[in-house]
Amino acid sequence: MGLFTRRASTPTPLDNVDVILADLDGVVYAGAQALPHAVDSLNRARDGRRLAYITNNASRTDASVAEHLSELGLPTQPDEVVTSPQAAMRLLSTLIPAGSPVLVVGGEGLVVEVEKAGFTVTRRAQDDPAAVVQGFSPDVDWTQLAEAAFALKVPENEGGIPWIATNTDWTIPMARGIAPGNGTLVSAVHTAVGRLATVAGKPETPIFEEAVARFGARHPLFLGDRLDTDILGANRAGIPSALALTGVDRPKHVLAAPAGSQPTYILSDLRELDQPYPDAVVRDGIVTVRGASVRVNGADVEILSEGDEPIDLLRAGAKAIWDTGRAIFGFRVPERLYADPFHRP
């Protein structure tokens, strides 16, 4: 991973990047409010490069997201926002005829994209929809979930209709804390019908591929807060990634990240985007990041030096554990290594 590549100099995560692709919830904002340092950091980062956004949140339109970002101080046009409903429509267009009725479980962000794609929106299973599309909205209730279950009662391999989920994020960062996300609601329908949805958004690659093509990115960097969707998806798409510890995933999740979900960079917050990113030096089994040193000794992860910055200790610990290729439950990890002094919603 680029996170631990030894270099002659110490570049920043933004060096050679032409397009920044940022997640929203947990990276830029939590609920309606901008996260600390996010707006100033992104405005600095866009100097000399393009700034765009990829979001799994299907509750709002690209236009409303762009308006919200602009109000926060990040001037944004609707076409600079790539949403999971847009990815879902690209997928759905390959599965059912244009103009078909689609049962929508979700809010305005999904409804608008279904209609823009030329399909007819219905909320009732008795209207014989050609597919079910499900996305997050705070207004999704039992009735919508039940209608989806009724429409999906026949398995697809037995002639049933397609079921597309915009995303399956289990949680969503809000101003008051972490709340259930679309994955929780999709799971409720799955439990009722015994079927699995096809996922259009992160961590699947189409949403990343659309973003790269739309913005003509040659050297993109993706910013996310979730290992299982943001970082896994970026890795699958071959895009370097930075995990910001401002949203869902915490230091303990970083230490436990499997190979496919390990980020290129680990950041306390977005201020570190334009700061020199330290090398991790490995010598005699000891991983050192600036003043922090960690080694794995059998089943024990040992802190030899904490250094001056908590983020460097986490980076060193992650490198030491990841390099073993072993699962985290095989180690005794000191609590200090997964201490969490970082901002979270």
C-alpha positions in Angstrom: 0.0 0.0 0.0 1.1 3.6 -0.7 0.7 4.4 3.0 3.9 2.7 3.8 6.1 3.1 0.7 9.6 4.4 1.5 10.3 7.6 -0.4 13.3 9.9 -0.7 11.2 12.9 0.2 8.0 13.3 2.3 5.2 14.3 0.0 1.6 15.1 1.1 -1.4 13.0 0.2 -2.3 15.6 -2.4 0.9 15.5 -4.4 0.2 14.7 -8.1 -3.5 14.4 -7.5 -5.7 16.0 -10.2 -9.2 15.2 -8.8 -10.3 14.8 -5.2 -13.3 12.5 -4.8 -14.8 13.0 -1.4 -17.4 11.2 0.5 -19.9 13.4 2.3 -21.4 12.0 5.5 -18.6 11.7 8.1 -16.1 13.5 5.9 -17.5 16.9 5.0 -20.5 17.0 7.3 -22.6 15.2 9.9 -26.2 16.0 9.4 -26.6 19.6 8.4 -23.4 20.8 10.0 -19.9 20.9 8.5 -17.3 18.8 10.4 -14.5 20.8 12.0 -11.8 21.8 9.5 -13.5 20.2 6.5 -14.5 23.2 4.6 -11.3 25.2 5.0 -9.2 22.1 4.2 -11.1 21.2 1.1 -11.1 24.7 -0.2 -7.3 24.7 0.2 -7.0 21.3 -1.4 -8.9 22.4 -4.6 -6.2 24.8 -5.5 -4.9 23.4 -8.8 -7.1 20.4 -8.8 -10.8 19.5 -9.2 -13.0 18.7 -6.2 -16.0 16.4 -6.5 -18.1 14.2 -4.3 -19.3 10.6 -4.3 -22.1 9.8 -1.9 -24.0 6.6 -1.0 -26.7 8.7 0.7 -29.8 8.4 -1.5 -32.1 10.7 0.4 -31.3 13.9 -1.5 -30.8 15.0 -5.1 -27.5 16.1 -6.5 -28.9 19.6 -6.8 -29.8 19.7 -3.1 -26.5 18.3 -2.1 -24.7 20.9 -4.2 -26.8 23.7 -2.6 -26.0 22.4 0.9 -22.3 22.2 0.2 -22.3 25.7 -1.3 -24.1 27.0 1.8 -21.4 25.5 3.9 -18.7 27.4 2.0 -17.8 24.8 -0.7 -19.1 26.2 -4.0 -20.5 23.1 -5.9 -22.5 22.4 -9.0 -25.0 19.5 -9.2 -22.8 17.7 -11.8 -20.0 17.6 -9.3 -22.0 15.2 -7.1 -22.1 11.6 -8.0 -24.9 9.8 -6.1 -25.7 6.1 -5.5 -29.2 6.6 -7.1 -27.4 7.7 -10.3 -25.3 4.5 -10.2 -28.5 2.5 -9.5 -30.2 3.9 -12.6 -27.3 3.1 -14.8 -27.5 -0.5 -13.6 -31.3 -0.6 -13.8 -31.3 0.6 -17.4 -29.5 -2.6 -18.4 -32.1 -4.8 -16.7 -35.6 -3.5 -17.6 -37.2 -1.6 -20.5 -37.4 2.2 -20.5 -40.6 3.5 -19.1 -41.2 0.5 -16.9 -42.9 1.0 -13.5 -40.4 0.8 -10.6 -41.3 0.4 -7.0 -39.3 3.0 -5.0 -38.4 2.6 -1.4 -36.8 5.9 -0.5 -37.1 9.7 -0.8 -36.7 12.5 -3.2 -33.1 11.8 -4.1 -34.1 8.4 -5.5 -37.5 9.4 -7.0 -35.9 12.2 -9.0 -33.2 9.9 -10.5 -35.8 7.2 -11.3 -37.9 9.7 -13.2 -34.8 11.3 -14.9 -33.9 7.8 -16.2 -37.3 7.5 -17.9 -39.0 5.1 -15.5 -42.4 5.4 -13.8 -42.4 5.6 -10.0 -44.8 3.5 -7.9 -45.1 2.8 -4.2 -47.4 -0.2 -4.5 -46.6 -3.8 -5.3 -50.1 -4.3 -6.9 -49.0 -2.0 -9.7 -46.8 -4.9 -11.0 -43.4 -3.0 -10.9 -40.6 -4.3 -13.2 -38.1 -3.8 -10.4 -37.6 -2.6 -6.8 -35.1 0.2 -6.0 -34.3 0.9 -2.4 -32.4 3.8 -1.0 -32.0 5.6 2.4 -34.5 8.3 3.5 -35.5 9.2 7.1 -39.1 8.9 5.9 -38.9 5.2 5.0 -41.4 3.3 7.1 -42.9 -0.1 7.6 -45.4 0.4 4.8 -42.6 1.0 2.2 -40.6 -2.0 3.4 -43.7 -4.2 3.3 -44.6 -3.2 -0.2 -41.0 -4.0 -1.3 -41.3 -7.4 0.4 -44.7 -8.1 -1.4 -43.1 -7.2 -4.8 -40.1 -9.4 -4.2 -41.8 -12.5 -2.9 -40.7 -14.5 -6.0 -37.0 -15.2 -6.2 -35.3 -13.6 -9.3 -34.0 -17.0 -10.5 -37.7 -18.2 -10.5 -39.0 -15.3 -12.6 -39.0 -12.6 -9.9 -38.2 -8.9 -10.5 -34.8 -7.3 -9.9 -34.0 -5.6 -6.6 -31.4 -2.9 -6.5 -30.1 -1.2 -3.3 -28.4 2.1 -3.8 -26.1 1.1 -1.0 -25.9 -1.1 2.1 -24.1 1.2 4.6 -25.2 -0.1 8.0 -25.0 3.3 9.6 -25.0 7.0 8.8 -23.3 9.8 10.8 -25.8 12.4 12.0 -25.4 15.5 14.1 -26.6 13.6 17.2 -24.5 10.5 16.6 -24.5 7.4 14.5 -27.9 6.3 13.2 -29.1 3.2 11.2 -28.4 3.4 7.5 -29.8 1.9 4.3 -28.1 -1.4 5.0 -30.2 -1.8 8.1 -33.4 -1.2 6.1 -32.3 -3.4 3.2 -31.7 -6.2 5.8 -35.2 -5.9 7.0 -36.6 -6.7 3.5 -34.0 -9.4 3.1 -35.1 -11.0 6.3 -38.7 -11.0 5.1 -38.1 -12.4 1.6 -34.8 -14.3 1.8 -33.3 -12.5 -1.2 -30.2 -10.4 -1.6 -30.2 -7.1 -3.3 -27.8 -6.0 -6.1 -25.8 -3.1 -4.7 -25.1 -0.1 -7.0 -23.1 2.2 -4.8 -19.9 1.9 -2.7 -18.2 -0.5 -2.3 -19.1 -1.7 -5.8 -17.0 -0.1 -8.6 -19.6 1.5 -11.0 -20.0 4.6 -8.9 -16.2 5.1 -8.8 -15.9 4.4 -12.5 -18.6 7.0 -13.3 -16.8 9.6 -11.2 -13.4 9.0 -12.8 -15.0 9.2 -16.3 -17.1 12.2 -15.5 -14.3 14.3 -14.2 -11.6 13.0 -16.5 -9.4 12.0 -13.5 -6.0 10.5 -14.2 -4.6 10.6 -10.6 -7.6 10.8 -8.3 -7.6 10.5 -4.5 -10.7 9.3 -2.7 -11.6 10.6 0.8 -13.8 8.4 3.0 -14.7 7.6 6.6 -15.7 3.9 6.2 -13.4 1.0 5.6 -16.1 -1.4 4.4 -17.6 0.9 1.7 -15.4 3.9 1.0 -12.0 2.3 1.2 -12.9 -1.1 0.0 -14.6 0.5 -3.0 -11.7 2.7 -3.8 -9.3 -0.2 -3.6 -11.5 -2.3 -5.9 -11.5 0.6 -8.4 -7.7 1.1 -8.2 -8.0 4.6 -6.6 -5.7 5.7 -3.8 -7.6 6.5 -0.6 -7.5 8.5 2.6 -9.5 7.4 5.7 -10.5 10.4 7.8 -11.2 9.6 11.4 -14.1 12.1 11.5 -16.9 9.7 10.9 -17.9 6.1 11.4 -14.8 4.0 11.6 -12.5 4.4 14.6 -8.8 3.4 15.4 -9.9 -0.1 16.5 -11.5 -0.7 13.0 -8.3 0.6 11.3 -6.1 -1.9 13.2 -8.5 -4.7 12.2 -8.9 -3.7 8.6 -8.5 -6.7 6.2 -6.2 -6.3 3.2 -8.9 -5.1 0.8 -10.0 -2.3 3.1 -6.7 -0.8 4.1 -6.4 2.9 3.1 -3.4 4.5 1.4 -3.4 7.2 4.1 -4.8 7.5 7.6 -5.8 11.1 8.6 -6.9 12.6 11.9 -8.9 15.1 9.9 -8.7 16.8 6.6 -6.1 19.4 7.8 -3.6 16.6 7.2 -4.3 16.5 3.4 -1.7 19.1 2.6 0.8 18.2 5.4 3.8 16.0 4.7 2.8 12.3 5.2 5.4 10.4 7.2 7.0 7.2 6.0 6.7 4.1 8.0 10.2 2.7 8.5 10.6 -1.0 9.3 13.8 -2.2 10.9 14.4 -5.4 12.8 10.7 -6.0 13.0 10.0 -2.6 14.5 7.7 -0.2 12.7 8.5 3.5 13.3 6.4 6.5 12.1 8.2 9.6 13.2 8.5 9.2 17.0 6.1 6.3 17.4 7.3 2.7 17.3 5.4 -0.6 17.4 6.3 -4.2 16.9 4.6 -7.6 16.9 6.1 -10.1 19.2 4.3 -13.4 18.8 0.7 -12.8 19.9 1.6 -9.4 21.5 1.5 -6.0 19.9 4.0 -3.9 21.8 4.3 -0.2 21.9 7.9 0.8 22.2 7.4 4.5 21.9 4.1 6.5 21.7 5.7 9.5 19.9 4.2 13.0 19.9 1.1 12.5 17.8 -1.6 9.9 18.4 -2.1 9.5 14.6 1.5 8.4 14.2 1.1 5.7 16.8 -2.0 4.4 15.0 -0.2 4.4 11.7 2.7 2.5 13.1 0.4 0.0 14.8 -1.7 -0.5 11.7 1.5 -1.2 9.6 2.8 -3.6 12.2 -0.4 -5.6 12.3 -1.3 -5.4 8.6 2.1 -6.7 7.6 1.6 -9.9 9.5 -1.4 -10.8 7.3 -3.1 -12.1 10.4 -6.6 -11.3 11.8 -6.7 -8.9 14.7 -8.3 -11.4 17.0 -5.1 -13.3 17.0 -3.3 -10.6 18.9 -3.2 -9.0 22.3 -3.4 -5.3 21.6 -2.7 -2.7 24.3 -5.7 -0.3 24.8 -3.4 2.7 24.2 -3.0 1.6 20.6 -6.7 2.0 19.8 -7.3 5.0 22.0 -9.6 7.4 20.3 -8.8 11.1 20.8 -10.0 12.0 17.3 -13.1 14.0 16.5 -16.3 12.1 15.7 -19.9 13.2 15.2 
